[in-house]
Amino acid sequence: MTVETIIIGRFFVGFSCGLYTAIAPVYIRDLAPKTLRATLGTFPSLGRCIGIVVCYALGILCTYVCPNIAWYIMFGFPALLSFLQSVLLVLFVPESPLEMLHKNNMEELTKALLVIYKEEYIQEAIND
C-alpha cells in the first residue's frame, strides 16, 4: 500500500462522511412526524459518536488479541458495515417524500409514506 493509495482512500471516506453528515438529518426531517423531528435528528450525530467509540475499542482489542491481522480487521469491519448500509439503503429506504411533493407525484408520495405511516396518518403527514 502506498501513501497515494491511503490519501485517495481517505479522500473518498471523508467525502462520503461529509455527504452523510449533510443528507441524513434532512432526510430524517422529511420523514419524521413534527413531534419527533428534533429527537430523531440527533441520531446521526449519536451514531457517529458511538461508531468512533466502537472503532477505538475494536482497535485496542485487535491490537492485543490478534496483532498480526489487526489492520485487516480495522479496515475490513468498517468496509463490511459500509457495504451493508449501502445495499440496505438502496433496497429498503423510500425516496424523500418532500421531493415527491415538490414534483407533485402524489401516487408515489402516498406509496412512500405507506412504508412509514399507517394509512389514516398519510394526509396528516402530507400536510406537515
N, C-alpha and C positions, 0 to 999 in steps of 0.2 A: 504494500500500500504506500502510495506516495503522498507527499504533502498536498499536491494539487488535487488528488482524489478526495482527501479529507476536507479541503476547502470547498470543493464543489458540492460534496455531500452535505456539509454544514450549511451551505447557502440554501439548498433545497429544503432542508429540515427547518431552517429559520423562516423561509418564505411560507411554507405550509403552516407553521405555528402562527405566523402573523395573520394569515388568512383565517385560520380557526378563531383567533382572538377577535377578529372583526365580525365574522359571519355568524358564529354560534349565538351570541346574545341577540342579534337582530332576528334570527330565525326563531329563537325561543319566544321573543316578544310577539312575533307574528302568530304563533300557535297557541300561546298560553291565554287562559282567561284573564280578564282585567285584575281580578283579585289575587292572582298568583304570579303576575309578571315580575314583580320585584324579587320575590323569593326564588323563583326558577332562574332568574337572570344571574344569580350568584353562583349557580352550579358550575359553569365553565371555569371560573376562577378557582373554585374549591377543587374541582377535578385536576386542574394543573398543579395545584399545591400538593395534593395527595399523590399525584404521579411523580413529582420530584422526590418526595419522601420515600416512596416505594423504590425508585431507581437508586437512591443512595443506599437504602437498606439492602437491595439486591447486590449492589456493588461491594458492599462490605462483606456480605455473606459469601459471594462468589470468590472474593479475594482469599478468604480463609479456608473455604471448603474445597474449592477446585481452582487453584491459582493458574493451572496450565491452560484452562479453557475459559477463564473469567471474561476475557474480552469478547469471545464469541457469544457468550450468553448476554453480556451487556449490550451488544449490538443486535443480536438476534431477537431478544424478547420484545423490545420496542418495535422492531420491524414487523414481527408477527402481529402485535396488537394493532399497529397502523394498518396493516393489510386487512385484518378482520374488520376494523372500523370502516374502512373504505368500502368493502364488499357489503357489509350490513347496511350502511347508509344508503347506498345505491339501491339496494333491494327493498328496504322497508320504510324509508322516510319519504313522505309526500313532498311535493313542491310547496313553496311558500304560498299560503292562501292569499296573502296580501297581493302578491304578484298576479295571481289569477283574477283577483277582484279588479285590479287596475286594467287587466286585459278584457274585462267583462265576460269572462268564461265561467258562467255560473254553474254549468253542469260539472266541470272539472273541480270547481271550488267546493261544491257540495260533496263530491266523491272524496276529495282530500279531507274535508272536515269530518266525514263519517268515520274515517280511520281513528280520529281523536275523540270526537264528541258523540254523545247519543243523539238520535235523530231530533228529539224535541229541543235540543240546545243549538241546533245549527243556525237558525235565524238570529238568535241572540249573539252567536259568535260572529256572524257576518256583520251585524250592526255595531259590534265593538270595534 
